[in-house]
Amino acid sequence: MRYNQLGRTGLFVSELCLGTMTFGEAAGSLWANIGQLGQKEVDDIVKTALDTGINFIDTANVYSLGTSEILTGQAIKNLGIPREDVIIATKVMGPMGEGINARGASRGHIMDQAKASLKRLGTDHIDLYQIHGWDGNTPVEETMRALDDLVRQGHVRYVGVSNWAAWQIMKAQGIAGAQNLARFETLQAYYTVAGRDVERELVPMMQSEGMGMMVWSPLAGGFLSGKYSRDGDGEGRRANFDFPPVNKDRAYDLIDLMRPMAEARGVSVAQIALGWLLHQSVVTSVIVGAKRIDQLNDNIAACDVKLNEEELAILADASALPQEYPGWMLARQGEYRRGAKAGEAPKK
């Protein structure tokens, strides 16, 4: 297990992060389609993750309507894990009640839910508190001020964001810089070898701002696990919950390329897909979740997968994004200054 610096902070996190969407149950909710693990199963999964070197756990208040946080915090206690040995990340934004204000990124909801998450997790601080999505009804200034207050109060150590566009994040970072507020240190985003959209705007933004990247759904909701093929629909979560959206023809082409790479190593297709992500320099930590220990161990084994340059080139070519404006123009005009830092003559 390798460890990476989290954004511009002094914190180091494991290259794999344990996801907790499978923890708990909430009948009739979205999360019921993903997992319904009880405390014993959660304890076993958390122990397996920590024993292999994972020190990073990601949850959210909306996962099983708070039950995931409760089970996560209790597992850490049950296992006798010192609080300083585990980095806990959670999120706020989704609906946590029927009321019109029981959701969003307003100051009221953030403050209420931060206190509720601390109580559910059984801890006095959250290491990374993330805004779970974009709230177009709340001024960004209000959200950033509320997060900064939580940091200054010691309830939260660092703040991050998930599922925002690059311009939205840059607006928030500009406000934070101008008003001396806590800045976003991380972005949690969807990224797979079959879905590289983040590379258009978000990756250059993160590299410019020194932000860390946490990857959610690295196997595209199980589609890249190797269980699915053109010959049949396969079995698994996507049978009842077809998310996130995937260009299936493109994904099948990539699975066909990854399968012989997996067979040559005696590993799963899922390990190749995760291994590809771990080769991407922008990735700080890849979030993996599981319903069973064997699933988790298979994901963890991806840390040992080393793809050679030829294999990386094959996957890069097959998964390359179509050219899109202004990207192709930025690349063309960028040639005028390319090499300037190395003291070379400018391109003509």
N, C-alpha and C positions, 0 to 999 in steps of 0.2 A: 504494500500500500504506500503510495506516494502522497505527499502533502503539499498543498499550494497556498500561497498567500491570498487572503480574501480581499480583493480589490486593493485599495491603498492603505488598508489597516495593518496592524501588527499581528493579526490573527492568522493562524494556519489551519486549514481544514483538509480532510482526506479527499482524495480524488473521486471517491464514491461517497454519496450522501444517502442515508436511509430515509426513504419516503414512507409516509404513514397513512396513505389513503385507504389502505386495507384494514386499518385498525378501527374496531367498533362497528356498530350498525345503526342505521336510521331507516326503518321500514318506510318504503314509499318514496324515498329520496334518491337523488342521483347516486349517492355513495353506496346505496344498497347493491348497485350493479357492480361495484368494484371489489368490495371485501367486507366480511363481517366477523373479524377475528376478535376473540375474547382475551382476557388478561393473560391466561396461561400461554396462549399462542404468541401474543405480543411479547411477553417476557422472553420466550425462546428466540424469537426473531431478533429482538434488540441485543440479546446476549451474543448470538452468532455474529451479528454485525460488529459489535464492539470487540469481540475476541479476534476478529480478523484485521483490526486496525482502523475501522471506520470510527471517526470521532464527531460526526456531523449528522444531525437528525433534523428533517424538515417536516413540519406539520402545518395545520391551519385551523382556525376556529370553526370553519364551516365543515371540515371533514367529520362526517357523522354527527354534525351539530354539536361539536365540542367534545364528544366522547373520545375521539382520537387523541386530543391533548391530554385528557384525563388518563387514558391507558398508557400513553407515552411517559408522562411524569411518574406514574405509579411503577412502571417497569424499571425506571432508573433507580427508584427507591428500593424496590424489591431485590434488585441485583446488587445493591450496595455500591453503586458507581459514584465516586466523588463528583460533585457538581462541576468542578473546574476541568474535569476530564472529558466532558461532552459539550459540544456546541449545539445549542437548540435554536432553531429558526421556526418562526410561525408567521401567520399572515392574517390580515384583516381587510375586509371590504364587502364580502358576501352577506346575504341576509341571515340574521341570527334570531329572528322573531317576525311576527306578523306586522308590527308597527312600521309606519312609513319611514321612521328615522332609525330603524334597527338594521341599517345597511349603509354602504357607501364609505367615503373617505372624509367625512366631516369631522371636525374636532370632537364633537360629542360622541360619535360612534367609535372613533379611534380610542379616546380616553376610556370609555366604558369597556370596550373589548380588550384593551391592554390589561386592565385590572382583572377582567374575567379570565383571560388566558393565563395570567400569572397564577391565579387561584387554581385553575384546572390543572396546570402543569406542576403545581406544588413547588414553585421556585420563586426567588425574590428578584430575578432578572431574566430577560429574554436577550439572547446574544445577538440575534438578527431578526428585526421586526419588519415585515414586508407588506407593502400595499398590494393587494391581490389582483387588482385590475383598475381600469380607468373609470373615474367617476366624473362625468361631464357636468354635473350639477354643483360640484364643490370647487371653489377657487383653489388652484394649486398652492397659493400662499397659505391658505388655511391648513391644508394637509401638511405642508412642510413645517409650519410653526408647531403644530400639534406633535409631530414626530420629534422635533427638536426639544420640546418640553419634556417628553418622555426620556430622552437621552440625558438631559440635564438633571432630571430627577433620579437617575440611576436605575430606572425600571427597564430600560433598553440600552444595549451597548452600541449597536450599529443599526442602520436602517437600509432597506432595499426596496425593490419594486418588481412587479411581475406583470407581463402582458401589456406593457405600454409601448407606444410608438417612439421612435428615436426623437422626434421633435418634442414630444411631451416630456420625455426624460430630460432633454436639454433645457427646456423651460424651467423645470424643477431645479436642475443643477444651477442655473443662472440665478434663480431666486435665492437658493441656499448660499451661493457665493456672495451675492450682494448684501444679504442680511445676516451673514455669519451664522447660518443655521447648519445643522447636521445634513450632510449630503448623502445621496444614494450611493452606497458602496457596491451594490450588486444588482444584477438583473437576472430574474428567473424567467427563462424563455423556452419555448419548444424548439428543438433542434435535433434532426436526425440526418443520416446519410441520404434519406429519401425526401427530406424536407429542409432545404438549406436557405429558406427565405430570409432568415436573420442576417445572412451575410451581405444583403444589399445595403441596409442602412444601420441596423443595430450593432453589428460587429465593428464597423469602422468607428461608430460613436463610442462604444465601450473601450476600444483601444485608445482613442483620443483622450477619454476621461479617466482612464485607469480603473475601470469598473471590473469586478469579477463576474463570471457568468455561471449560473446554476442551470442545468438542463433538466427540464421536466419531460416526461414521456419519451425517453430516449429510444424506446423500441416502437414508437408510434402506436401506443395502446396495444402492444403485443403483435402488431402486424409484421414486425421484423424479427419475430422470435424464431421463425423457421417452421411454424406450425401451419402456415397458410401457403397455398400454391394455386396456380391457375386451374388446377384440376378439381378443386373443391374449396369451400369456404373456410374449412378448418374449424377448430373449436377454441373457445376462449372468450375473453371479455368482449371482444368486438362483435361477437354474435348477437349480443343484446345491447351493446353500447358502442356504436360505430364512430369512435372519436379517439384522437383528433382526425380531421379530414386528411386523407391520403390519396395521392394520384396512384391508383392501384397498379395500372400498367407499368408506370415508372418504378414503383416499389418492387413489383415482381421481377423486372429486369435486374434490379440490384440484388434481390434474393438469389436469382440464378447465378450471379457473379460471386456472391459471398459463400454460397453452399460448397463449391469445391475448395475454397480457402479454408472453410471450417473442417471439411472432411480430411484435408491434408494434415491438419493439426490434431484431429480427434477432438474437436470442440464443437460447440453449438453455433448455429448461425447468429443467435442472439449475442454471443461473445464477440463475434466479428463486428457486428453493428455497434456494440458498446466500445469495442477496441478502437474503431474508427474515430468515435467521439473523443476518446482519451488521447488520440494523436493530434487533436486540434488545439493549437496553442492558446486560443481564446477561452477555452473551457477550463473553469476552475474546479467544478465538481459536478458529477453526473448523478442525478437522483434515481435510485433504484428501489422499487418496492416489491413485495412478494406476499403471497398467501401461504406459501410453504417454505420450509427451510431449504429444500433441494433447489427451489427456484432462486432463492437468495444466494446460495452457494454458487450456482451456475453464473449468476450475474457478477459476483465478486471475482470469480475466476477470470473475468475479462481483463483484469489488471495485469495478467500475465501474457496477454495476447500482444504480440509484436508484429505489426504488418510491415512488409518490406516496401521499398520505394516503388517498385513496379506495381504491387497490389494497391498501394495508396493512389498511384496515378490512374490505374484502371477504374477505381471507384470514383475518383475525382472527375474523371472524364464522363463517366456514365451518369453521374448525379449533378453535373454542372447546371447552373441556372441559365435559362435563356437570357440573352442580352436584353437590357432594359434601360431606357433613358431615365435619369441623366447619367447612369453608370458608365455607359460606353463612351459618352462625351468626356466625363471626368477622367477616364483612363487615357483617352487620346490626348487631351490637353495636358494631363499630368506628365506626359513625355517631355514637355518643354523644360521641366525642372529636374527630371530624373537624373541622378548621378551628381547633382550639385553638391551634396554633402560630402561626397567622396573626392571632391576636387576635380571631377572630370569636366570636360567641355560640355556645355549645354547642348541638348538635342536640337536639331534644326527642323 
